[in-house]
Amino acid sequence: MKKKILIIIAIIIAAGICAATIILIVNNSKYVKPEHIEPEVFEDIEFDSDLLIGLWNENSVYYRYNDDGSAVTWDVADDVTENDGTRLNWELRHNIFIHYYIMEIGGVVPKMYNMKQLELDILEYNDDYGVSHTFKRVEEFDLIN
């Protein structure tokens, strides 16, 4: 008799555990929803990429953008000159400004920025991490001095 009671209790406990597991799975599936990512929306802003061509400076960092889509960047604080700088290509679509860094060992690393301002003497953009860059146009004779 004791054996039958123990078997019945074990069956009731097992059934309770199964029922609780099913209830938890069903209830969690109601609340756990897959992440929905909104597509990136381009602002209806057009920047004149011709204004980008030339030499730009922010602190000790320089960028020279060429009209063929190539560029070079260097940091004089690291004793790097333009000839030894990092080569890259650039692209400007709407307000999306992309640098394609050309690695010495091969390969290309893209970096996207959100263009905020592009005028004759000021260039401002930021990245997805909130890092903002503001460059001023530099004339060639300023670089030599």
N, CA, C and O of each residue as an XYZ file, in Angstrom:
580
protein
N       0.813     -1.194      0.000
C       0.000      0.000      0.000
C       0.859      1.260      0.000
O       0.583      2.215     -0.726
N       1.933      1.247      0.849
C       2.812      2.405      0.884
C       3.459      2.635     -0.480
O       3.656      3.772     -0.907
N       3.789      1.519     -1.161
C       4.435      1.634     -2.453
C       3.514      2.299     -3.455
O       3.969      3.127     -4.244
N       2.220      1.961     -3.451
C       1.250      2.568     -4.367
C       1.101      4.059     -4.081
O       1.014      4.857     -5.014
N       1.071      4.441     -2.822
C       0.922      5.853     -2.456
C       2.153      6.644     -2.915
O       2.032      7.750     -3.442
N       3.343      6.055     -2.706
C       4.564      6.728     -3.139
C       4.599      6.893     -4.666
O       5.032      7.934     -5.160
N       4.152      5.891     -5.407
C       4.112      5.978     -6.873
C       3.114      7.045     -7.299
O       3.407      7.818     -8.210
N       1.955      7.111     -6.676
C       0.947      8.121     -7.007
C       1.485      9.522     -6.705
O       1.299     10.441     -7.503
N       2.149      9.688     -5.560
C       2.733     10.994     -5.212
C       3.810     11.382     -6.228
O       3.879     12.538     -6.645
N       4.645     10.426     -6.626
C       5.702     10.700     -7.608
C       5.087     11.110     -8.947
O       5.583     12.028     -9.600
N       4.018     10.442     -9.356
C       3.338     10.784    -10.627
C       2.732     12.182    -10.526
O       2.826     12.954    -11.480
N       2.122     12.522     -9.414
C       1.514     13.852     -9.227
C       2.609     14.931     -9.264
O       2.423     15.973     -9.891
N       3.739     14.689     -8.601
C       4.844     15.664     -8.602
C       5.396     15.823    -10.021
O       5.629     16.949    -10.462
N       5.607     14.729    -10.737
C       6.125     14.785    -12.102
C       5.151     15.527    -13.015
O       5.565     16.330    -13.850
N       3.849     15.253    -12.851
C       2.841     15.940    -13.657
C       2.836     17.429    -13.338
O       2.674     18.253    -14.238
N       3.014     17.784    -12.063
C       3.058     19.195    -11.673
C       4.268     19.902    -12.266
O       4.165     21.034    -12.738
N       5.393     19.241    -12.239
C       6.601     19.830    -12.827
C       6.425     20.025    -14.328
O       6.784     21.074    -14.861
N       5.879     19.032    -15.010
C       5.630     19.155    -16.453
C       4.653     20.294    -16.752
O       4.874     21.078    -17.676
N       3.595     20.383    -15.988
C       2.600     21.441    -16.194
C       3.218     22.815    -15.945
O       2.973     23.751    -16.706
N       4.017     22.943    -14.886
C       4.661     24.224    -14.581
C       5.627     24.610    -15.700
O       5.691     25.779    -16.081
N       6.371     23.654    -16.223
C       7.307     23.921    -17.315
C       6.567     24.395    -18.555
O       6.986     25.362    -19.191
N       5.498     23.745    -18.901
C       4.701     24.139    -20.075
C       4.130     25.537    -19.886
O       4.157     26.348    -20.812
N       3.617     25.822    -18.701
C       3.056     27.156    -18.427
C       4.138     28.223    -18.551
O       3.890     29.277    -19.136
N       5.331     27.977    -18.015
C       6.427     28.943    -18.115
C       6.833     29.178    -19.572
O       7.061     30.317    -19.978
N       6.922     28.120    -20.345
C       7.314     28.257    -21.757
C       6.265     29.055    -22.521
O       6.612     29.945    -23.297
N       5.002     28.752    -22.313
C       3.930     29.459    -23.020
C       3.887     30.918    -22.603
O       3.762     31.792    -23.462
N       3.986     31.208    -21.318
C       3.939     32.595    -20.846
C       5.155     33.400    -21.307
O       5.005     34.566    -21.674
N       6.346     32.816    -21.299
C       7.537     33.537    -21.751
C       7.487     33.843    -23.234
O       7.973     34.890    -23.661
N       6.914     32.960    -24.022
C       6.859     33.211    -25.466
C       5.950     34.401    -25.782
O       6.068     35.007    -26.847
N       5.052     34.733    -24.866
C       4.191     35.896    -25.082
C       4.963     37.195    -24.888
O       4.661     38.198    -25.535
N       5.959     37.186    -23.999
C       6.653     38.416    -23.645
C       8.002     38.579    -24.342
O       8.459     39.707    -24.529
N       8.634     37.506    -24.721
C       9.928     37.593    -25.386
C       9.675     37.706    -26.881
O       9.217     36.764    -27.527
N       9.981     38.866    -27.405
C       9.773     39.102    -28.824
C      11.121     39.377    -29.470
O      12.000     39.964    -28.839
N      11.292     38.967    -30.703
C      12.569     39.244    -31.363
C      12.775     40.740    -31.527
O      11.822     41.506    -31.670
N      14.042     41.138    -31.502
C      14.369     42.549    -31.643
C      14.010     43.020    -33.043
O      14.346     42.378    -34.039
N      13.329     44.137    -33.098
C      12.946     44.719    -34.388
C      13.805     45.944    -34.628
O      13.765     46.907    -33.861
N      14.582     45.901    -35.699
C      15.473     47.012    -36.014
C      14.878     47.790    -37.172
O      14.603     47.246    -38.242
N      14.687     49.072    -36.932
C      14.158     49.939    -37.980
C      15.236     50.171    -39.034
O      16.409     50.319    -38.692
N      14.859     50.206    -40.296
C      15.863     50.493    -41.320
C      16.395     51.912    -41.176
O      15.691     52.813    -40.719
N      17.656     52.093    -41.575
C      18.273     53.411    -41.477
C      17.565     54.367    -42.428
O      17.326     54.044    -43.592
N      17.241     55.522    -41.927
C      16.548     56.517    -42.731
C      17.542     57.618    -43.077
O      18.145     58.234    -42.198
N      17.696     57.847    -44.355
C      18.574     58.917    -44.788
C      17.816     60.227    -44.701
O      16.686     60.354    -45.173
N      18.472     61.192    -44.086
C      17.866     62.509    -44.074
C      17.890     63.033    -45.500
O      18.784     62.697    -46.276
N      16.940     63.830    -45.831
C      16.857     64.365    -47.182
C      17.778     65.574    -47.299
O      17.347     66.670    -47.657
N      19.056     65.352    -46.988
C      20.054     66.406    -47.029
C      21.089     66.022    -48.071
O      21.561     64.885    -48.100
N      21.431     66.948    -48.905
C      22.481     66.727    -49.891
C      23.628     67.678    -49.598
O      23.421     68.880    -49.434
N      24.836     67.136    -49.532
C      26.029     67.948    -49.352
C      26.805     67.952    -50.665
O      26.822     66.956    -51.389
N      27.435     69.060    -50.959
C      28.228     69.206    -52.170
C      29.603     68.600    -51.917
O      30.419     69.183    -51.204
N      29.861     67.431    -52.500
C      31.126     66.741    -52.243
C      32.324     67.507    -52.793
O      33.454     67.260    -52.370
N      32.103     68.428    -53.725
C      33.211     69.239    -54.247
C      33.818     70.117    -53.147
O      35.003     70.447    -53.201
N      33.015     70.491    -52.156
C      33.531     71.296    -51.048
C      34.517     70.515    -50.182
O      35.318     71.101    -49.454
N      34.451     69.206    -50.269
C      35.303     68.343    -49.451
C      36.749     68.306    -49.957
O      37.670     68.063    -49.178
N      36.947     68.542    -51.236
C      38.259     68.423    -51.858
C      39.220     69.443    -51.238
O      38.934     70.639    -51.192
N      40.362     68.941    -50.764
C      41.365     69.827    -50.180
C      41.927     69.276    -48.893
O      41.769     68.096    -48.579
N      42.581     70.140    -48.157
C      43.290     69.778    -46.939
C      42.504     70.269    -45.718
O      42.100     71.431    -45.658
N      42.291     69.369    -44.742
C      41.516     69.668    -43.546
C      42.326     69.316    -42.300
O      43.146     68.398    -42.316
N      42.082     70.062    -41.218
C      42.830     69.877    -39.986
C      41.925     69.935    -38.768
O      41.042     70.788    -38.668
N      42.166     68.988    -37.821
C      41.549     69.007    -36.493
C      42.656     68.669    -35.497
O      43.153     67.544    -35.468
N      43.030     69.632    -34.699
C      44.151     69.488    -33.760
C      45.406     69.084    -34.529
O      45.901     69.869    -35.338
N      45.929     67.889    -34.299
C      47.147     67.465    -34.996
C      46.865     66.494    -36.143
O      47.793     66.007    -36.789
N      45.579     66.214    -36.395
C      45.181     65.267    -37.435
C      44.845     66.010    -38.723
O      44.136     67.017    -38.713
N      45.365     65.496    -39.823
C      45.110     66.076    -41.140
C      44.460     65.050    -42.051
O      44.752     63.857    -41.969
N      43.581     65.520    -42.915
C      42.993     64.723    -43.989
C      43.145     65.517    -45.276
O      42.870     66.717    -45.306
N      43.582     64.854    -46.335
C      43.576     65.452    -47.662
C      42.629     64.602    -48.522
O      42.889     63.428    -48.786
N      41.527     65.226    -48.949
C      40.545     64.562    -49.804
C      40.789     64.990    -51.247
O      40.889     66.182    -51.540
N      40.884     64.017    -52.139
C      41.116     64.275    -53.558
C      39.824     64.086    -54.345
O      38.906     63.396    -53.901
N      39.767     64.711    -55.523
C      38.541     64.657    -56.322
C      38.297     63.292    -56.966
O      37.211     63.057    -57.496
N      39.277     62.388    -56.933
C      39.065     61.044    -57.496
C      38.531     60.056    -56.461
O      38.436     58.861    -56.741
N      38.179     60.545    -55.260
C      37.640     59.678    -54.215
C      38.702     59.074    -53.319
O      38.384     58.279    -52.435
N      39.949     59.434    -53.528
C      41.012     58.943    -52.661
C      41.318     59.998    -51.595
O      40.911     61.154    -51.711
N      42.030     59.584    -50.573
C      42.389     60.510    -49.496
C      43.564     59.926    -48.727
O      43.938     58.768    -48.914
N      44.127     60.740    -47.872
C      45.189     60.313    -46.968
C      44.999     61.052    -45.650
O      44.574     62.207    -45.631
N      45.316     60.374    -44.545
C      45.231     60.996    -43.229
C      46.522     60.739    -42.480
O      47.138     59.684    -42.629
N      46.930     61.711    -41.672
C      48.139     61.566    -40.870
C      48.008     62.421    -39.624
O      47.201     63.349    -39.564
N      48.819     62.088    -38.632
C      48.803     62.777    -37.347
C      50.214     63.273    -37.054
O      51.119     62.474    -36.809
N      50.402     64.589    -37.077
C      51.736     65.149    -36.857
C      52.201     64.944    -35.415
O      53.402     64.999    -35.150
N      51.278     64.710    -34.479
C      51.664     64.444    -33.087
C      52.412     63.111    -32.984
O      53.189     62.907    -32.052
N      52.180     62.210    -33.934
C      52.883     60.924    -33.979
C      54.075     60.970    -34.928
O      54.629     59.929    -35.284
N      54.472     62.175    -35.337
C      55.583     62.371    -36.284
C      55.339     61.644    -37.607
O      56.267     61.099    -38.205
N      54.102     61.641    -38.049
C      53.747     61.034    -39.328
C      53.512     62.159    -40.324
O      52.835     63.140    -40.018
N      54.074     62.010    -41.511
C      53.888     63.012    -42.561
C      52.859     62.508    -43.563
O      52.424     61.358    -43.504
N      52.483     63.379    -44.473
C      51.493     63.010    -45.492
C      51.965     61.819    -46.320
O      51.166     60.945    -46.658
N      53.245     61.778    -46.646
C      53.772     60.679    -47.458
C      53.665     59.332    -46.756
O      53.555     58.299    -47.417
N      53.696     59.328    -45.433
C      53.619     58.085    -44.661
C      52.232     57.844    -44.069
O      52.039     56.903    -43.299
N      51.272     58.686    -44.424
C      49.937     58.601    -43.834
C      49.150     57.385    -44.291
O      49.584     56.636    -45.167
N      48.000     57.205    -43.689
C      47.094     56.101    -44.007
C      46.262     56.450    -45.227
O      45.609     57.492    -45.269
N      46.290     55.580    -46.210
C      45.527     55.783    -47.448
C      44.088     55.311    -47.240
O      43.828     54.343    -46.525
N      43.175     56.013    -47.877
C      41.766     55.636    -47.814
C      41.038     56.157    -49.039
O      41.537     57.020    -49.761
N      39.863     55.623    -49.257
C      38.934     56.149    -50.255
C      37.741     56.687    -49.492
O      37.480     56.278    -48.361
N      37.023     57.600    -50.110
C      35.878     58.196    -49.434
C      34.685     58.251    -50.380
O      34.820     58.202    -51.603
N      33.511     58.354    -49.758
C      32.251     58.432    -50.489
C      31.276     59.255    -49.663
O      31.231     59.129    -48.440
N      30.500     60.092    -50.327
C      29.500     60.909    -49.642
C      28.164     60.715    -50.341
O      27.984     61.118    -51.490
N      27.215     60.082    -49.617
C      25.861     59.869    -50.137
C      24.872     60.472    -49.147
O      24.807     60.064    -47.987
N      24.108     61.441    -49.619
C      23.185     62.178    -48.744
C      23.986     62.748    -47.579
O      24.863     63.587    -47.779
N      23.686     62.294    -46.363
C      24.446     62.763    -45.206
C      25.355     61.661    -44.644
O      25.914     61.806    -43.557
N      25.495     60.579    -45.377
C      26.349     59.470    -44.958
C      27.726     59.627    -45.607
O      27.857     59.609    -46.831
N      28.739     59.779    -44.769
C      30.117     59.984    -45.207
C      30.895     58.732    -44.820
O      30.962     58.380    -43.642
N      31.483     58.058    -45.806
C      32.151     56.785    -45.560
C      33.635     56.897    -45.901
O      34.006     57.379    -46.971
N      34.477     56.442    -44.969
C      35.908     56.288    -45.208
C      36.181     54.800    -45.394
O      35.752     53.986    -44.575
N      36.884     54.438    -46.452
C      37.304     53.058    -46.698
C      38.819     53.016    -46.500
O      39.583     53.335    -47.411
N      39.246     52.617    -45.296
C      40.669     52.591    -44.975
C      41.334     51.399    -45.668
O      40.874     50.264    -45.545
N      42.405     51.664    -46.387
C      43.137     50.643    -47.126
C      44.268     50.142    -46.236
O      45.194     50.888    -45.915
N      44.186     48.881    -45.843
C      45.163     48.318    -44.918
C      46.431     47.912    -45.661
O      46.362     47.441    -46.796
N      47.589     48.092    -45.028
C      48.869     47.739    -45.636
C      48.980     46.240    -45.875
O      49.624     45.817    -46.835
N      48.366     45.436    -45.023
C      48.447     43.978    -45.162
C      47.369     43.437    -46.103
O      47.243     42.227    -46.295
N      46.607     44.340    -46.677
C      45.533     43.926    -47.576
C      44.185     44.089    -46.908
O      44.063     43.970    -45.689
N      43.198     44.356    -47.697
C      41.853     44.516    -47.184
C      41.476     45.978    -47.006
O      42.320     46.873    -47.035
N      40.197     46.184    -46.825
C      39.640     47.525    -46.671
C      38.721     47.522    -45.461
O      37.919     46.605    -45.281
N      38.843     48.562    -44.625
C      37.997     48.683    -43.434
C      37.130     49.932    -43.584
O      37.654     51.046    -43.596
N      35.794     49.759    -43.699
C      34.928     50.938    -43.835
C      34.592     51.546    -42.471
O      34.490     50.841    -41.467
N      34.424     52.855    -42.462
C      33.993     53.581    -41.257
C      32.958     54.605    -41.705
O      33.246     55.462    -42.541
N      31.750     54.515    -41.148
C      30.657     55.397    -41.552
C      30.496     56.549    -40.569
O      30.633     56.392    -39.356
N      30.201     57.709    -41.141
C      29.967     58.906    -40.341
C      28.678     59.575    -40.804
O      28.212     59.345    -41.920
N      28.120     60.390    -39.948
C      26.936     61.178    -40.261
C      27.376     62.618    -40.461
O      27.767     63.289    -39.506
N      27.314     63.096    -41.703
C      27.761     64.453    -42.015
C      26.801     65.455    -41.394
O      25.590     65.384    -41.604
N      27.351     66.387    -40.631
C      26.546     67.415    -39.985
C      26.660     68.752    -40.699
O      25.670     69.469    -40.849
N      27.875     69.088    -41.141
C      28.092     70.386    -41.771
C      29.251     70.270    -42.748
O      30.296     69.701    -42.430
N      29.054     70.813    -43.933
C      30.119     70.873    -44.927
C      29.993     72.195    -45.658
O      29.097     72.399    -46.477
N      30.924     73.089    -45.334
C      30.948     74.401    -45.966
C      32.349     74.636    -46.495
O      33.210     73.762    -46.393
N      32.577     75.786    -47.047
C      33.867     76.088    -47.661
C      35.032     75.918    -46.687
O      36.099     75.451    -47.085
N      34.848     76.286    -45.423
C      35.959     76.253    -44.483
C      35.713     75.402    -43.235
O      36.540     75.406    -42.323
N      34.585     74.667    -43.174
C      34.308     73.830    -42.002
C      33.704     72.497    -42.428
O      32.862     72.428    -43.324
N      34.157     71.450    -41.762
C      33.704     70.083    -42.013
C      33.404     69.462    -40.662
O      34.277     69.392    -39.796
N      32.165     69.008    -40.480
C      31.788     68.413    -39.191
C      30.993     67.146    -39.440
O      30.037     67.133    -40.216
N      31.411     66.067    -38.758
C      30.682     64.804    -38.835
C      30.864     64.050    -37.533
O      31.772     64.346    -36.755
N      29.993     63.067    -37.297
C      30.125     62.231    -36.106
C      29.845     60.784    -36.459
O      29.302     60.483    -37.522
N      30.229     59.879    -35.542
C      30.001     58.462    -35.789
C      28.875     57.940    -34.900
O      28.264     58.697    -34.147
N      28.612     56.642    -34.997
C      27.513     56.043    -34.237
C      27.792     55.971    -32.738
O      26.892     55.660    -31.959
N      29.015     56.252    -32.329
C      29.375     56.201    -30.917
C      29.346     57.579    -30.273
O      29.712     57.725    -29.106
N      28.918     58.585    -31.014
C      28.819     59.932    -30.477
C      30.106     60.736    -30.557
O      30.179     61.841    -30.018
N      31.120     60.198    -31.222
C      32.381     60.928    -31.374
C      32.217     61.923    -32.521
O      31.893     61.544    -33.647
N      32.439     63.173    -32.223
C      32.253     64.240    -33.199
C      33.610     64.794    -33.632
O      34.530     64.925    -32.826
N      33.711     65.113    -34.912
C      34.934     65.684    -35.467
C      34.584     66.993    -36.166
O      33.615     67.063    -36.921
N      35.377     68.022    -35.909
C      35.200     69.306    -36.569
C      36.550     69.716    -37.154
O      37.520     69.930    -36.427
N      36.589     69.818    -38.471
C      37.815     70.162    -39.185
C      37.692     71.547    -39.783
O      36.600     72.013    -40.108
N      38.830     72.191    -39.918
C      38.911     73.488    -40.592
C      39.773     73.300    -41.827
O      40.739     72.537    -41.818
N      39.408     74.013    -42.899
C      40.188     73.934    -44.131
C      41.537     74.598    -43.892
O      41.627     75.637    -43.238
N      42.584     73.979    -44.432
C      43.940     74.479    -44.288
C      44.472     74.771    -45.684
O      44.283     73.987    -46.614
N      45.131     75.897    -45.812
C      45.793     76.229    -47.071
C      47.167     75.577    -47.096
O      47.756     75.335    -46.043
N      47.678     75.293    -48.274
C      48.959     74.603    -48.421
C      50.098     75.317    -47.689
O      50.927     74.658    -47.060
N      50.154     76.638    -47.758
C      51.248     77.360    -47.108
C      51.172     77.264    -45.581
O      52.190     77.394    -44.901
N      49.965     77.035    -45.037
C      49.835     76.841    -43.581
C      50.462     75.524    -43.152
O      51.006     75.419    -42.053
N      50.385     74.520    -44.018
C      50.935     73.207    -43.714
C      52.457     73.249    -43.682
O      53.079     72.580    -42.857
N      53.047     74.010    -44.553
C      54.510     74.107    -44.618
C      55.063     74.804    -43.391
O      56.110     74.420    -42.871
N      54.353     75.842    -42.919
C      54.857     76.622    -41.777
C      54.659     75.930    -40.491
O      55.030     76.459    -39.443
